[in-house]
Amino acid sequence: MATEADVRRDIIDACLEMNANGLNQGTSGNISIRHEETMLISPSATPYRKLTPDMIAAMDLSGDMTGEWDGPRRPSTEWRIHWRLMNTRDDVTAIVHAHPPYSTSLAILRMPIPSCHYMIAAFGGTDVRCAGYATFGSPELSDLVIEGIQGRSACLLANHGMIAVGLGIEQAMWRAVELETIARQYYLAMRAGDPALLSRREIDDTMEMLAGYGVPDG
């Protein structure tokens, strides 16, 4: 079983990976991982290459959402989204929030991603919704994200970015990369013409095939 020290290092590694693979730029994204009754989350406005394990903020998941944290640096401004998802969903132990170019472009257009590719099934339904807009870090934004991601493992955030969740950071990161890939494919297809969409039955068939096949399980 991973120790808290392991999880803190995993968050730093994931932050560096997120910027290296183009999912994010600068310090605008954030990553969290659950460890027992604690949420460990990347700190606000800290360059990832300068992160050290002690800088990762720790927040209690066992009580009320007070916003209190342990650590030398304030947690990400989006901590409310992370905290609420981990506190209300058994399928969420890791969260990736980022501003990748294609997902964010669709979010600026306030467009959901429909069943343009069979891998949309990896997110739990026939689409990935676009949650409404509210100021970053606000309680209102966390309300909108909780609604937008209901029954799904990812959603877009209007005029903002995207979020993906999973059972473990490997699964959450895999879904974030997959989401950006599909967003790029959908964006390019729309530029070329009118994308053909798969039916509910076709997506359901894919969901059955994906169960335990080729999808990181955390």
Sequence and secondary structure as in RCSB ss.txt:
>XXXX:A:sequence
MATEADVRRDIIDACLEMNANGLNQGTSGNISIRHEETMLISPSATPYRKLTPDMIAAMDLSGDMTGEWDGPRRP
STEWRIHWRLMNTRDDVTAIVHAHPPYSTSLAILRMPIPSCHYMIAAFGGTDVRCAGYATFGSPELSDLVIEGIQ
GRSACLLANHGMIAVGLGIEQAMWRAVELETIARQYYLAMRAGDPALLSRREIDDTMEMLAGYGVPDG
>XXXX:A:secstr
   HHHHHHHHHHHHHHHHHTTS  TT  EEEEEETTEEEE BTT  GGG  GGGSEEEESSS      BSSS B
 TTHHHHHHHHHH TT SEEEEE  HHHHHHHHTT  B SSSGGGGGGTSS B EE    TT HHHHHHHHHHTT
TSSEEEETTTEEEEEESSHHHHHHHHHHHHHHHHHHHHHHHHS      HHHHHHHHHHHTTSSS   
